[in-house]
Amino acid sequence: MSADVFHAETEKSIADFIKDLGKAMAMQGFMIHNDDRMEMVHHFGHHGVELAKGFDLHMVQICAPKKSAQSLMENLERAVLLPKYIVVFSKNSTTQVRMLQISKDLVAELVADAEFPEMHEAVCESLISAIKDAL
């Protein structure tokens, strides 16, 4: 039972990577859910929090509405693990990409559902494939 963080980096700008990520996600049946709210500097600023110049963290929420709805109709307990975020930020003049991966064993322990661990793993693999395509 474990969790891990997928790490990747690219020389592309954050904007170019996210644009390419959107295209790659569409090929996998996903969409970027929060196009207008992923830049955390705007989110924090909206709440009166000032951040350092150059703060460029993006929390990209990924969704497959039809698949998610179908999955949730089968078991609402799955909802806790359905939101998927890809974190994108700059570091050392490169664009960094991160995503939390949860093992099948941990998913099985967290959600009592015989089918869900395999489904969850397949979703994570699809997202990682799309990330790699966008790099």
N, CA, C and O atoms as CSV, one atom per row, in Angstrom:
chain,resi,resn,atom,element,x,y,z
A,1,MET,N,N,0.852,-1.163,0.000
A,1,MET,CA,C,0.000,0.000,0.000
A,1,MET,C,C,0.895,1.221,0.000
A,1,MET,O,O,1.713,1.408,0.900
A,2,SER,N,N,0.728,2.071,-1.043
A,2,SER,CA,C,1.609,3.233,-1.134
A,2,SER,C,C,1.021,4.313,-2.032
A,2,SER,O,O,0.043,4.123,-2.756
A,3,ALA,N,N,1.676,5.439,-1.934
A,3,ALA,CA,C,1.392,6.556,-2.830
A,3,ALA,C,C,2.731,7.077,-3.311
A,3,ALA,O,O,3.743,6.949,-2.621
A,4,ASP,N,N,2.734,7.660,-4.488
A,4,ASP,CA,C,3.961,8.159,-5.085
A,4,ASP,C,C,3.617,9.422,-5.862
A,4,ASP,O,O,2.457,9.672,-6.190
A,5,VAL,N,N,4.637,10.205,-6.147
A,5,VAL,CA,C,4.439,11.406,-6.951
A,5,VAL,C,C,5.139,11.209,-8.290
A,5,VAL,O,O,6.347,10.980,-8.344
A,6,PHE,N,N,4.369,11.299,-9.364
A,6,PHE,CA,C,4.928,11.265,-10.714
A,6,PHE,C,C,5.629,12.595,-10.949
A,6,PHE,O,O,5.049,13.650,-10.691
A,7,HIS,N,N,6.875,12.561,-11.438
A,7,HIS,CA,C,7.672,13.762,-11.719
A,7,HIS,C,C,8.013,13.811,-13.201
A,7,HIS,O,O,8.379,12.798,-13.797
A,8,ALA,N,N,7.892,14.986,-13.785
A,8,ALA,CA,C,8.354,15.202,-15.157
A,8,ALA,C,C,8.737,16.665,-15.296
A,8,ALA,O,O,8.366,17.499,-14.470
A,9,GLU,N,N,9.476,16.961,-16.339
A,9,GLU,CA,C,9.817,18.353,-16.622
A,9,GLU,C,C,9.952,18.536,-18.119
A,9,GLU,O,O,10.183,17.589,-18.871
A,10,THR,N,N,9.800,19.788,-18.528
A,10,THR,CA,C,9.900,20.129,-19.939
A,10,THR,C,C,10.512,21.519,-20.076
A,10,THR,O,O,10.476,22.327,-19.148
A,11,GLU,N,N,11.064,21.772,-21.233
A,11,GLU,CA,C,11.585,23.101,-21.543
A,11,GLU,C,C,10.472,24.032,-22.025
A,11,GLU,O,O,10.676,25.241,-22.143
A,12,LYS,N,N,9.295,23.466,-22.302
A,12,LYS,CA,C,8.167,24.293,-22.749
A,12,LYS,C,C,7.764,25.262,-21.640
A,12,LYS,O,O,7.993,25.003,-20.459
A,13,SER,N,N,7.166,26.373,-22.035
A,13,SER,CA,C,6.588,27.281,-21.045
A,13,SER,C,C,5.382,26.599,-20.405
A,13,SER,O,O,4.836,25.641,-20.953
A,14,ILE,N,N,4.978,27.095,-19.257
A,14,ILE,CA,C,3.788,26.540,-18.609
A,14,ILE,C,C,2.586,26.651,-19.540
A,14,ILE,O,O,1.835,25.688,-19.696
A,15,ALA,N,N,2.398,27.807,-20.155
A,15,ALA,CA,C,1.249,28.000,-21.046
A,15,ALA,C,C,1.263,27.008,-22.201
A,15,ALA,O,O,0.231,26.424,-22.529
A,16,ASP,N,N,2.433,26.813,-22.823
A,16,ASP,CA,C,2.521,25.870,-23.945
A,16,ASP,C,C,2.293,24.432,-23.482
A,16,ASP,O,O,1.610,23.659,-24.152
A,17,PHE,N,N,2.868,24.081,-22.333
A,17,PHE,CA,C,2.663,22.727,-21.824
A,17,PHE,C,C,1.185,22.490,-21.544
A,17,PHE,O,O,0.646,21.458,-21.943
A,18,ILE,N,N,0.520,23.420,-20.870
A,18,ILE,CA,C,-0.893,23.231,-20.534
A,18,ILE,C,C,-1.756,23.169,-21.798
A,18,ILE,O,O,-2.718,22.403,-21.857
A,19,LYS,N,N,-1.420,23.962,-22.790
A,19,LYS,CA,C,-2.145,23.898,-24.065
A,19,LYS,C,C,-1.992,22.504,-24.680
A,19,LYS,O,O,-2.975,21.901,-25.112
A,20,ASP,N,N,-0.760,21.997,-24.717
A,20,ASP,CA,C,-0.512,20.669,-25.268
A,20,ASP,C,C,-1.121,19.574,-24.389
A,20,ASP,O,O,-1.574,18.546,-24.893
A,21,LEU,N,N,-1.128,19.802,-23.079
A,21,LEU,CA,C,-1.746,18.846,-22.158
A,21,LEU,C,C,-3.237,18.733,-22.446
A,21,LEU,O,O,-3.785,17.631,-22.460
A,22,GLY,N,N,-3.887,19.851,-22.674
A,22,GLY,CA,C,-5.314,19.829,-22.998
A,22,GLY,C,C,-5.602,18.988,-24.228
A,22,GLY,O,O,-6.563,18.219,-24.254
A,23,LYS,N,N,-4.766,19.136,-25.246
A,23,LYS,CA,C,-4.940,18.338,-26.470
A,23,LYS,C,C,-4.702,16.850,-26.194
A,23,LYS,O,O,-5.461,15.997,-26.655
A,24,ALA,N,N,-3.642,16.549,-25.437
A,24,ALA,CA,C,-3.323,15.156,-25.126
A,24,ALA,C,C,-4.396,14.531,-24.232
A,24,ALA,O,O,-4.732,13.357,-24.386
A,25,MET,N,N,-4.925,15.316,-23.307
A,25,MET,CA,C,-5.995,14.820,-22.436
A,25,MET,C,C,-7.240,14.486,-23.262
A,25,MET,O,O,-7.887,13.465,-23.029
A,26,ALA,N,N,-7.567,15.338,-24.215
A,26,ALA,CA,C,-8.734,15.099,-25.066
A,26,ALA,C,C,-8.591,13.773,-25.807
A,26,ALA,O,O,-9.574,13.054,-25.988
A,27,MET,N,N,-7.379,13.448,-26.234
A,27,MET,CA,C,-7.141,12.183,-26.939
A,27,MET,C,C,-7.373,10.979,-26.013
A,27,MET,O,O,-7.654,9.877,-26.484
A,28,GLN,N,N,-7.255,11.193,-24.708
A,28,GLN,CA,C,-7.455,10.117,-23.725
A,28,GLN,C,C,-8.872,10.142,-23.137
A,28,GLN,O,O,-9.205,9.333,-22.272
A,29,GLY,N,N,-9.703,11.081,-23.616
A,29,GLY,CA,C,-11.076,11.162,-23.130
A,29,GLY,C,C,-11.277,12.066,-21.925
A,29,GLY,O,O,-12.319,12.012,-21.271
A,30,PHE,N,N,-10.285,12.897,-21.629
A,30,PHE,CA,C,-10.349,13.792,-20.485
A,30,PHE,C,C,-10.416,15.243,-20.950
A,30,PHE,O,O,-10.214,15.542,-22.127
A,31,MET,N,N,-10.700,16.128,-20.017
A,31,MET,CA,C,-10.687,17.562,-20.294
A,31,MET,C,C,-10.121,18.292,-19.085
A,31,MET,O,O,-10.127,17.776,-17.967
A,32,ILE,N,N,-9.636,19.490,-19.328
A,32,ILE,CA,C,-9.209,20.350,-18.230
A,32,ILE,C,C,-10.466,21.037,-17.711
A,32,ILE,O,O,-11.151,21.755,-18.439
A,33,HIS,N,N,-10.746,20.802,-16.448
A,33,HIS,CA,C,-11.997,21.267,-15.847
A,33,HIS,C,C,-11.952,22.727,-15.404
A,33,HIS,O,O,-12.989,23.389,-15.363
A,34,ASN,N,N,-10.785,23.229,-15.077
A,34,ASN,CA,C,-10.681,24.551,-14.448
A,34,ASN,C,C,-9.809,25.522,-15.243
A,34,ASN,O,O,-8.952,26.194,-14.670
A,35,ASP,N,N,-10.019,25.600,-16.548
A,35,ASP,CA,C,-9.216,26.489,-17.401
A,35,ASP,C,C,-9.045,27.883,-16.820
A,35,ASP,O,O,-7.951,28.445,-16.859
A,36,ASP,N,N,-10.110,28.435,-16.288
A,36,ASP,CA,C,-10.095,29.823,-15.828
A,36,ASP,C,C,-9.703,29.983,-14.359
A,36,ASP,O,O,-9.664,31.105,-13.853
A,37,ARG,N,N,-9.412,28.874,-13.665
A,37,ARG,CA,C,-9.102,28.964,-12.243
A,37,ARG,C,C,-7.854,28.190,-11.836
A,37,ARG,O,O,-7.652,27.948,-10.646
A,38,MET,N,N,-7.029,27.803,-12.767
A,38,MET,CA,C,-5.882,26.968,-12.406
A,38,MET,C,C,-4.677,27.756,-11.906
A,38,MET,O,O,-3.821,27.200,-11.219
A,39,GLU,N,N,-4.597,29.050,-12.242
A,39,GLU,CA,C,-3.455,29.855,-11.809
A,39,GLU,C,C,-3.654,30.254,-10.353
A,39,GLU,O,O,-4.509,31.080,-10.036
A,40,MET,N,N,-2.868,29.668,-9.486
A,40,MET,CA,C,-3.075,29.852,-8.063
A,40,MET,C,C,-2.777,31.284,-7.603
A,40,MET,O,O,-3.291,31.708,-6.568
A,41,VAL,N,N,-1.963,32.034,-8.345
A,41,VAL,CA,C,-1.703,33.417,-7.965
A,41,VAL,C,C,-3.008,34.220,-7.999
A,41,VAL,O,O,-3.211,35.101,-7.163
A,42,HIS,N,N,-3.884,33.926,-8.950
A,42,HIS,CA,C,-5.179,34.608,-9.019
A,42,HIS,C,C,-6.094,34.157,-7.882
A,42,HIS,O,O,-6.806,34.962,-7.281
A,43,HIS,N,N,-6.060,32.867,-7.604
A,43,HIS,CA,C,-6.889,32.326,-6.521
A,43,HIS,C,C,-6.491,32.957,-5.187
A,43,HIS,O,O,-7.343,33.455,-4.451
A,44,PHE,N,N,-5.214,32.935,-4.886
A,44,PHE,CA,C,-4.759,33.502,-3.621
A,44,PHE,C,C,-4.991,35.010,-3.585
A,44,PHE,O,O,-5.415,35.558,-2.567
A,45,GLY,N,N,-4.709,35.679,-4.710
A,45,GLY,CA,C,-4.911,37.121,-4.796
A,45,GLY,C,C,-6.357,37.513,-4.574
A,45,GLY,O,O,-6.636,38.539,-3.953
A,46,HIS,N,N,-7.273,36.712,-5.073
A,46,HIS,CA,C,-8.701,36.955,-4.884
A,46,HIS,C,C,-9.067,36.960,-3.397
A,46,HIS,O,O,-10.022,37.612,-2.976
A,47,HIS,N,N,-8.291,36.224,-2.628
A,47,HIS,CA,C,-8.535,36.139,-1.188
A,47,HIS,C,C,-7.621,37.074,-0.392
A,47,HIS,O,O,-7.503,36.960,0.828
A,48,GLY,N,N,-6.979,37.997,-1.107
A,48,GLY,CA,C,-6.163,39.007,-0.442
A,48,GLY,C,C,-4.771,38.564,-0.040
A,48,GLY,O,O,-4.105,39.251,0.734
A,49,VAL,N,N,-4.331,37.455,-0.540
A,49,VAL,CA,C,-3.002,36.950,-0.198
A,49,VAL,C,C,-2.006,37.382,-1.263
A,49,VAL,O,O,-2.188,37.099,-2.447
A,50,GLU,N,N,-0.960,38.066,-0.838
A,50,GLU,CA,C,0.091,38.482,-1.772
A,50,GLU,C,C,1.153,37.393,-1.858
A,50,GLU,O,O,1.542,36.791,-0.857
A,51,LEU,N,N,1.601,37.164,-3.071
A,51,LEU,CA,C,2.617,36.140,-3.308
A,51,LEU,C,C,3.855,36.776,-3.918
A,51,LEU,O,O,3.804,37.886,-4.447
A,52,ALA,N,N,4.947,36.068,-3.839
A,52,ALA,CA,C,6.205,36.558,-4.400
A,52,ALA,C,C,6.080,36.740,-5.907
A,52,ALA,O,O,5.351,36.010,-6.578
A,53,LYS,N,N,6.797,37.713,-6.418
A,53,LYS,CA,C,6.830,37.936,-7.861
A,53,LYS,C,C,7.323,36.661,-8.546
A,53,LYS,O,O,8.289,36.036,-8.107
A,54,GLY,N,N,6.649,36.294,-9.613
A,54,GLY,CA,C,7.053,35.100,-10.349
A,54,GLY,C,C,6.396,33.818,-9.861
A,54,GLY,O,O,6.654,32.747,-10.411
A,55,PHE,N,N,5.554,33.906,-8.838
A,55,PHE,CA,C,4.839,32.719,-8.347
A,55,PHE,C,C,3.922,32.228,-9.467
A,55,PHE,O,O,3.037,32.960,-9.910
A,56,ASP,N,N,4.128,31.009,-9.918
A,56,ASP,CA,C,3.395,30.547,-11.098
A,56,ASP,C,C,2.862,29.123,-10.982
A,56,ASP,O,O,2.866,28.370,-11.956
A,57,LEU,N,N,2.414,28.769,-9.814
A,57,LEU,CA,C,1.842,27.451,-9.589
A,57,LEU,C,C,0.480,27.335,-10.271
A,57,LEU,O,O,-0.389,28.192,-10.106
A,58,HIS,N,N,0.313,26.265,-11.037
A,58,HIS,CA,C,-0.967,25.960,-11.685
A,58,HIS,C,C,-1.441,24.599,-11.178
A,58,HIS,O,O,-0.695,23.620,-11.215
A,59,MET,N,N,-2.676,24.546,-10.709
A,59,MET,CA,C,-3.273,23.283,-10.271
A,59,MET,C,C,-4.334,22.937,-11.309
A,59,MET,O,O,-5.435,23.487,-11.293
A,60,VAL,N,N,-3.997,22.031,-12.199
A,60,VAL,CA,C,-4.842,21.683,-13.338
A,60,VAL,C,C,-5.750,20.521,-12.932
A,60,VAL,O,O,-5.283,19.411,-12.678
A,61,GLN,N,N,-7.048,20.794,-12.876
A,61,GLN,CA,C,-8.002,19.750,-12.522
A,61,GLN,C,C,-8.470,19.047,-13.788
A,61,GLN,O,O,-8.934,19.680,-14.736
A,62,ILE,N,N,-8.336,17.729,-13.780
A,62,ILE,CA,C,-8.669,16.903,-14.938
A,62,ILE,C,C,-9.983,16.178,-14.668
A,62,ILE,O,O,-10.232,15.710,-13.557
A,63,CYS,N,N,-10.814,16.094,-15.693
A,63,CYS,CA,C,-12.119,15.453,-15.531
A,63,CYS,C,C,-12.488,14.705,-16.813
A,63,CYS,O,O,-12.118,15.096,-17.920
A,64,ALA,N,N,-13.214,13.639,-16.623
A,64,ALA,CA,C,-13.873,12.934,-17.724
A,64,ALA,C,C,-15.332,12.830,-17.290
A,64,ALA,O,O,-15.738,11.822,-16.712
A,65,PRO,N,N,-16.124,13.871,-17.566
A,65,PRO,CA,C,-17.473,13.957,-16.996
A,65,PRO,C,C,-18.343,12.716,-17.180
A,65,PRO,O,O,-18.981,12.257,-16.232
A,66,LYS,N,N,-18.369,12.183,-18.377
A,66,LYS,CA,C,-19.225,11.019,-18.631
A,66,LYS,C,C,-18.749,9.806,-17.829
A,66,LYS,O,O,-19.551,9.125,-17.189
A,67,LYS,N,N,-17.445,9.542,-17.867
A,67,LYS,CA,C,-16.900,8.402,-17.128
A,67,LYS,C,C,-17.052,8.598,-15.620
A,67,LYS,O,O,-17.390,7.663,-14.895
A,68,SER,N,N,-16.801,9.821,-15.157
A,68,SER,CA,C,-16.915,10.098,-13.723
A,68,SER,C,C,-18.339,9.910,-13.246
A,68,SER,O,O,-18.570,9.286,-12.211
A,69,ALA,N,N,-19.295,10.442,-13.987
A,69,ALA,CA,C,-20.694,10.316,-13.599
A,69,ALA,C,C,-21.109,8.846,-13.536
A,69,ALA,O,O,-21.787,8.421,-12.600
A,70,GLN,N,N,-20.696,8.083,-14.534
A,70,GLN,CA,C,-21.040,6.664,-14.560
A,70,GLN,C,C,-20.426,5.938,-13.363
A,70,GLN,O,O,-21.085,5.127,-12.713
A,71,SER,N,N,-19.166,6.236,-13.084
A,71,SER,CA,C,-18.476,5.613,-11.960
A,71,SER,C,C,-19.140,5.964,-10.638
A,71,SER,O,O,-19.305,5.106,-9.771
A,72,LEU,N,N,-19.520,7.225,-10.486
A,72,LEU,CA,C,-20.150,7.658,-9.239
A,72,LEU,C,C,-21.549,7.085,-9.067
A,72,LEU,O,O,-21.989,6.848,-7.942
A,73,MET,N,N,-22.244,6.863,-10.163
A,73,MET,CA,C,-23.563,6.235,-10.055
A,73,MET,C,C,-23.440,4.797,-9.541
A,73,MET,O,O,-24.363,4.268,-8.921
A,74,GLU,N,N,-22.287,4.175,-9.807
A,74,GLU,CA,C,-22.067,2.821,-9.310
A,74,GLU,C,C,-21.717,2.815,-7.829
A,74,GLU,O,O,-22.112,1.905,-7.100
A,75,ASN,N,N,-20.964,3.845,-7.373
A,75,ASN,CA,C,-20.551,3.891,-5.975
A,75,ASN,C,C,-20.068,5.301,-5.625
A,75,ASN,O,O,-19.003,5.727,-6.073
A,76,LEU,N,N,-20.847,6.009,-4.834
A,76,LEU,CA,C,-20.478,7.370,-4.443
A,76,LEU,C,C,-19.227,7.426,-3.573
A,76,LEU,O,O,-18.605,8.483,-3.467
A,77,GLU,N,N,-18.850,6.327,-2.956
A,77,GLU,CA,C,-17.627,6.292,-2.138
A,77,GLU,C,C,-16.377,6.551,-2.988
A,77,GLU,O,O,-15.333,6.922,-2.452
A,78,ARG,N,N,-16.474,6.361,-4.279
A,78,ARG,CA,C,-15.346,6.598,-5.183
A,78,ARG,C,C,-14.999,8.082,-5.295
A,78,ARG,O,O,-13.882,8.431,-5.678
A,79,ALA,N,N,-15.937,8.942,-4.968
A,79,ALA,CA,C,-15.767,10.386,-5.185
A,79,ALA,C,C,-14.525,10.952,-4.509
A,79,ALA,O,O,-13.914,11.887,-5.026
A,80,VAL,N,N,-14.150,10.407,-3.378
A,80,VAL,CA,C,-13.002,10.937,-2.649
A,80,VAL,C,C,-11.698,10.823,-3.458
A,80,VAL,O,O,-10.768,11.601,-3.248
A,81,LEU,N,N,-11.633,9.866,-4.368
A,81,LEU,CA,C,-10.418,9.670,-5.167
A,81,LEU,C,C,-10.572,10.093,-6.626
A,81,LEU,O,O,-9.642,9.929,-7.415
A,82,LEU,N,N,-11.718,10.628,-6.990
A,82,LEU,CA,C,-11.908,11.007,-8.389
A,82,LEU,C,C,-11.282,12.341,-8.783
A,82,LEU,O,O,-10.764,12.432,-9.895
A,83,PRO,N,N,-11.293,13.358,-7.969
A,83,PRO,CA,C,-10.644,14.587,-8.458
A,83,PRO,C,C,-9.167,14.316,-8.743
A,83,PRO,O,O,-8.440,13.819,-7.884
A,84,LYS,N,N,-8.745,14.644,-9.937
A,84,LYS,CA,C,-7.344,14.456,-10.324
A,84,LYS,C,C,-6.744,15.821,-10.629
A,84,LYS,O,O,-7.287,16.597,-11.415
A,85,TYR,N,N,-5.632,16.091,-10.002
A,85,TYR,CA,C,-4.925,17.349,-10.227
A,85,TYR,C,C,-3.537,17.064,-10.761
A,85,TYR,O,O,-2.843,16.159,-10.297
A,86,ILE,N,N,-3.154,17.844,-11.729
A,86,ILE,CA,C,-1.781,17.848,-12.215
A,86,ILE,C,C,-1.223,19.201,-11.821
A,86,ILE,O,O,-1.775,20.240,-12.183
A,87,VAL,N,N,-0.140,19.183,-11.086
A,87,VAL,CA,C,0.476,20.408,-10.576
A,87,VAL,C,C,1.602,20.798,-11.525
A,87,VAL,O,O,2.456,19.981,-11.870
A,88,VAL,N,N,1.587,22.065,-11.942
A,88,VAL,CA,C,2.566,22.560,-12.909
A,88,VAL,C,C,3.164,23.848,-12.354
A,88,VAL,O,O,2.436,24.737,-11.912
A,89,PHE,N,N,4.504,23.946,-12.379
A,89,PHE,CA,C,5.177,25.136,-11.864
A,89,PHE,C,C,6.557,25.274,-12.490
A,89,PHE,O,O,7.065,24.340,-13.111
A,90,SER,N,N,7.159,26.447,-12.322
A,90,SER,CA,C,8.507,26.693,-12.842
A,90,SER,C,C,9.534,26.452,-11.753
A,90,SER,O,O,9.317,26.761,-10.581
A,91,LYS,N,N,10.657,25.891,-12.172
A,91,LYS,CA,C,11.784,25.684,-11.258
A,91,LYS,C,C,13.044,25.568,-12.102
A,91,LYS,O,O,13.112,24.754,-13.022
A,92,ASN,N,N,14.025,26.376,-11.788
A,92,ASN,CA,C,15.308,26.347,-12.506
A,92,ASN,C,C,15.112,26.477,-14.013
A,92,ASN,O,O,15.730,25.745,-14.786
A,93,SER,N,N,14.265,27.393,-14.426
A,93,SER,CA,C,14.003,27.708,-15.832
A,93,SER,C,C,13.371,26.565,-16.629
A,93,SER,O,O,13.446,26.547,-17.857
A,94,THR,N,N,12.754,25.622,-15.934
A,94,THR,CA,C,12.025,24.558,-16.616
A,94,THR,C,C,10.613,24.486,-16.036
A,94,THR,O,O,10.345,24.985,-14.943
A,95,THR,N,N,9.733,23.861,-16.784
A,95,THR,CA,C,8.381,23.629,-16.304
A,95,THR,C,C,8.346,22.250,-15.658
A,95,THR,O,O,8.689,21.243,-16.279
A,96,GLN,N,N,7.930,22.229,-14.416
A,96,GLN,CA,C,7.860,21.000,-13.635
A,96,GLN,C,C,6.417,20.507,-13.602
A,96,GLN,O,O,5.479,21.302,-13.550
A,97,VAL,N,N,6.251,19.195,-13.632
A,97,VAL,CA,C,4.923,18.584,-13.642
A,97,VAL,C,C,4.895,17.498,-12.567
A,97,VAL,O,O,5.808,16.677,-12.471
A,98,ARG,N,N,3.836,17.510,-11.765
A,98,ARG,CA,C,3.680,16.511,-10.703
A,98,ARG,C,C,2.242,16.006,-10.685
A,98,ARG,O,O,1.303,16.731,-11.012
A,99,MET,N,N,2.096,14.741,-10.293
A,99,MET,CA,C,0.766,14.161,-10.093
A,99,MET,C,C,0.867,13.064,-9.050
A,99,MET,O,O,1.770,12.228,-9.102
A,100,LEU,N,N,-0.053,13.069,-8.110
A,100,LEU,CA,C,-0.101,12.034,-7.081
A,100,LEU,C,C,-0.631,10.740,-7.676
A,100,LEU,O,O,-1.649,10.730,-8.368
A,101,GLN,N,N,0.069,9.654,-7.400
A,101,GLN,CA,C,-0.362,8.323,-7.823
A,101,GLN,C,C,-0.598,7.490,-6.569
A,101,GLN,O,O,0.243,7.452,-5.671
A,102,ILE,N,N,-1.724,6.838,-6.516
A,102,ILE,CA,C,-2.054,5.996,-5.370
A,102,ILE,C,C,-2.122,4.553,-5.850
A,102,ILE,O,O,-2.776,4.255,-6.850
A,103,SER,N,N,-1.446,3.662,-5.136
A,103,SER,CA,C,-1.400,2.254,-5.543
A,103,SER,C,C,-2.770,1.603,-5.451
A,103,SER,O,O,-3.650,2.059,-4.721
A,104,LYS,N,N,-2.928,0.517,-6.214
A,104,LYS,CA,C,-4.171,-0.250,-6.181
A,104,LYS,C,C,-4.476,-0.733,-4.765
A,104,LYS,O,O,-5.627,-0.710,-4.328
A,105,ASP,N,N,-3.446,-1.166,-4.057
A,105,ASP,CA,C,-3.659,-1.670,-2.699
A,105,ASP,C,C,-4.194,-0.587,-1.773
A,105,ASP,O,O,-5.089,-0.843,-0.968
A,106,LEU,N,N,-3.656,0.610,-1.882
A,106,LEU,CA,C,-4.130,1.705,-1.046
A,106,LEU,C,C,-5.555,2.107,-1.440
A,106,LEU,O,O,-6.388,2.370,-0.572
A,107,VAL,N,N,-5.834,2.154,-2.745
A,107,VAL,CA,C,-7.198,2.455,-3.208
A,107,VAL,C,C,-8.170,1.427,-2.636
A,107,VAL,O,O,-9.252,1.783,-2.170
A,108,ALA,N,N,-7.783,0.150,-2.670
A,108,ALA,CA,C,-8.650,-0.916,-2.148
A,108,ALA,C,C,-8.878,-0.747,-0.652
A,108,ALA,O,O,-9.964,-1.043,-0.154
A,109,GLU,N,N,-7.876,-0.280,0.059
A,109,GLU,CA,C,-8.032,-0.068,1.497
A,109,GLU,C,C,-8.911,1.146,1.789
A,109,GLU,O,O,-9.666,1.149,2.762
A,110,LEU,N,N,-8.815,2.168,0.955
A,110,LEU,CA,C,-9.558,3.401,1.193
A,110,LEU,C,C,-11.020,3.327,0.762
A,110,LEU,O,O,-11.890,3.933,1.388
A,111,VAL,N,N,-11.286,2.580,-0.312
A,111,VAL,CA,C,-12.648,2.502,-0.859
A,111,VAL,C,C,-13.021,1.029,-1.022
A,111,VAL,O,O,-12.399,0.299,-1.794
A,112,ALA,N,N,-14.021,0.617,-0.301
A,112,ALA,CA,C,-14.483,-0.777,-0.374
A,112,ALA,C,C,-15.264,-0.986,-1.670
A,112,ALA,O,O,-16.476,-0.780,-1.731
A,113,ASP,N,N,-14.532,-1.402,-2.701
A,113,ASP,CA,C,-15.125,-1.543,-4.031
A,113,ASP,C,C,-14.187,-2.416,-4.854
A,113,ASP,O,O,-13.092,-1.978,-5.208
A,114,ALA,N,N,-14.588,-3.611,-5.157
A,114,ALA,CA,C,-13.706,-4.578,-5.825
A,114,ALA,C,C,-13.225,-4.117,-7.196
A,114,ALA,O,O,-12.108,-4.452,-7.591
A,115,GLU,N,N,-14.034,-3.359,-7.931
A,115,GLU,CA,C,-13.677,-2.946,-9.286
A,115,GLU,C,C,-12.847,-1.665,-9.336
A,115,GLU,O,O,-12.092,-1.449,-10.284
A,116,PHE,N,N,-12.984,-0.830,-8.332
A,116,PHE,CA,C,-12.415,0.510,-8.405
A,116,PHE,C,C,-10.884,0.574,-8.440
A,116,PHE,O,O,-10.350,1.402,-9.178
A,117,PRO,N,N,-10.152,-0.248,-7.687
A,117,PRO,CA,C,-8.683,-0.132,-7.753
A,117,PRO,C,C,-8.120,-0.267,-9.173
A,117,PRO,O,O,-7.234,0.492,-9.565
A,118,GLU,N,N,-8.632,-1.224,-9.935
A,118,GLU,CA,C,-8.165,-1.399,-11.320
A,118,GLU,C,C,-8.549,-0.198,-12.181
A,118,GLU,O,O,-7.754,0.276,-12.993
A,119,MET,N,N,-9.771,0.287,-11.995
A,119,MET,CA,C,-10.235,1.449,-12.756
A,119,MET,C,C,-9.382,2.669,-12.434
A,119,MET,O,O,-8.975,3.407,-13.332
A,120,HIS,N,N,-9.117,2.871,-11.163
A,120,HIS,CA,C,-8.328,4.022,-10.724
A,120,HIS,C,C,-6.917,3.963,-11.313
A,120,HIS,O,O,-6.387,4.970,-11.782
A,121,GLU,N,N,-6.322,2.778,-11.283
A,121,GLU,CA,C,-4.989,2.613,-11.846
A,121,GLU,C,C,-4.986,2.921,-13.349
A,121,GLU,O,O,-4.063,3.566,-13.846
A,122,ALA,N,N,-6.005,2.466,-14.065
A,122,ALA,CA,C,-6.085,2.715,-15.511
A,122,ALA,C,C,-6.211,4.214,-15.795
A,122,ALA,O,O,-5.611,4.714,-16.747
A,123,VAL,N,N,-6.977,4.928,-14.985
A,123,VAL,CA,C,-7.105,6.378,-15.151
A,123,VAL,C,C,-5.745,7.045,-14.954
A,123,VAL,O,O,-5.346,7.887,-15.758
A,124,CYS,N,N,-5.041,6.677,-13.902
A,124,CYS,CA,C,-3.723,7.275,-13.646
A,124,CYS,C,C,-2.749,6.996,-14.792
A,124,CYS,O,O,-1.990,7.878,-15.193
A,125,GLU,N,N,-2.772,5.783,-15.311
A,125,GLU,CA,C,-1.900,5.442,-16.436
A,125,GLU,C,C,-2.248,6.281,-17.666
A,125,GLU,O,O,-1.350,6.728,-18.379
A,126,SER,N,N,-3.531,6.497,-17.921
A,126,SER,CA,C,-3.948,7.335,-19.050
A,126,SER,C,C,-3.488,8.771,-18.868
A,126,SER,O,O,-3.038,9.406,-19.822
A,127,LEU,N,N,-3.599,9.287,-17.652
A,127,LEU,CA,C,-3.168,10.656,-17.389
A,127,LEU,C,C,-1.657,10.805,-17.561
A,127,LEU,O,O,-1.191,11.793,-18.129
A,128,ILE,N,N,-0.910,9.853,-17.084
A,128,ILE,CA,C,0.540,9.904,-17.236
A,128,ILE,C,C,0.923,9.816,-18.715
A,128,ILE,O,O,1.851,10.495,-19.155
A,129,SER,N,N,0.231,9.001,-19.465
A,129,SER,CA,C,0.478,8.908,-20.899
A,129,SER,C,C,0.232,10.266,-21.565
A,129,SER,O,O,1.024,10.708,-22.398
A,130,ALA,N,N,-0.865,10.918,-21.193
A,130,ALA,CA,C,-1.172,12.239,-21.761
A,130,ALA,C,C,-0.134,13.276,-21.360
A,130,ALA,O,O,0.260,14.111,-22.174
A,131,ILE,N,N,0.310,13.225,-20.106
A,131,ILE,CA,C,1.373,14.145,-19.666
A,131,ILE,C,C,2.616,13.939,-20.502
A,131,ILE,O,O,3.200,14.908,-20.986
A,132,LYS,N,N,3.027,12.715,-20.679
A,132,LYS,CA,C,4.231,12.417,-21.470
A,132,LYS,C,C,4.076,12.899,-22.901
A,132,LYS,O,O,5.024,13.423,-23.485
A,133,ASP,N,N,2.885,12.728,-23.477
A,133,ASP,CA,C,2.640,13.212,-24.837
A,133,ASP,C,C,2.754,14.721,-24.920
A,133,ASP,O,O,3.173,15.252,-25.948
A,134,ALA,N,N,2.388,15.425,-23.850
A,134,ALA,CA,C,2.409,16.887,-23.842
A,134,ALA,C,C,3.789,17.472,-23.565
A,134,ALA,O,O,4.026,18.650,-23.832
A,135,LEU,N,N,4.696,16.666,-23.035
A,135,LEU,CA,C,6.027,17.180,-22.707
A,135,LEU,C,C,6.773,17.610,-23.945
A,135,LEU,O,O,7.912,18.069,-23.851
